[in-house]
Amino acid sequence: MRRILVTGAAAAVVAAGGTAVVLAGGGDEASGQAPPTATATADVTRGDLVDTASVDGILGYADESEVRTGASGTVTWAPAEGATVRRGGSLLRVDGEPVSLMYGVTPLYRPLSVGVSDGADVRQLESNLKALGHGDDLTVDDEFTSATAQAVRDWQDDRGLAETGSVDAGQVVFLPGAVRIKKVNATVGARTTPGQPPLTATGTRRNVHVDLDADKQDLARKGATVSIELPGGRTVKGKITEVGTVAEQTGAGQDQKTTVSVDISLGKTGTGRLDEAPVTVELESERRKNVLSVPIEALLALREGGFGVEVVEGAAKRVVPVTTGSFGGGRVEVSGGAIREGMKVGVPAQ
């Protein structure tokens, strides 16, 4: 059996698989010489065959937002960029007094004091007070009672605030969870007012953002698992959490393109502390389930047309015609009556 590099019709397989394909039989007529016969073997396997497409992404942190407070005055302390602030911690100090982070999704839109009721802000405040160890007898509900006021005074005492028993937006900011400070907009000595966001923050969860070409949006499916190559070459897994439904124009002039936003969660995977770092994302473009496949380099282009593989059974070798299908991961789907799972096929020796 002789093999030569193929041209012509088989070039499509080379282009699709990215690997050389060879021709079985009568090599001398086409090339004048024949490369050595392959001596290595590979298995015919059955399983899912996955093809992927590589796109560029940016490694960062999820849920970026501007932090707004009701505090007005001179900033006397601000956190370092990259710092993490958790429940009960200080987002900044204004005129020497702390503005504290508490967890909740409803902004503190009104002063809270005895008699205020019917609001998620009251429930959020009481829940945070209990989580911070204040108000053992406090009932978490929608009513700001005298017990709530006492818990507030205990908290204010701990924070070095005047023990008024009431709370306003100059003292507390409700955010969904712990935050990472991305940017300090109002540095120490600067004035801040309720209309100005003194900080830009993100969540603490790592993510990758992709501006995906709109014509490739079918590659991104919410909930799908993807591979991300980090700076340095390490690969981690991620999960698509959001796929935009509105196309946006990015770039300018000849570089302008239409994209959709794709966010990928990395969970607790160790990714270091790099922010705004470029990464490569492998998106699944096609999956063929429960098919037979061989390495692409096992394919032979037959003189009579079509493709085959060289089946190796001990010392015996025979060419079996196959029908090719999808490509993925360096393998190609094959089918045909004579091809079976577990067979050994010839491949070029390394």
Buried (B, 14 or more C-beta within 10 A) or exposed (E): BBBBBBEEEBEEBBEBBEBBBBBBBEBEEBEEEBEEEBEBBBEBBEEEBBBBEEBEBBBBBBBBBEBBBBBBBBBBEBBEEEEEBEBBBBBBBBEEBBBBBBBBEEBBEEBBBBEBEEBEBBBBBBBBBBEBEBBEEBEBEEBBBEBBBBBBBBBBEEBEBEEBBBBBBBBBBBBEBBBBBBBBBBEEEEEBEEEBBBBBBBBBBBBBBBBBBBEBBEBBEEEBEBBBBBEEEEEBEBBBBBBBEEBEEEEEEEEEBBBBBBBBBBEEEEBEEBBEBEBBBBBBBEBBEEBBBBBBBBBBBBEEEBBBBBBBEEEEBEBBBBEBBBBBEEBBBBEBEEBEEEBBBBBBEE
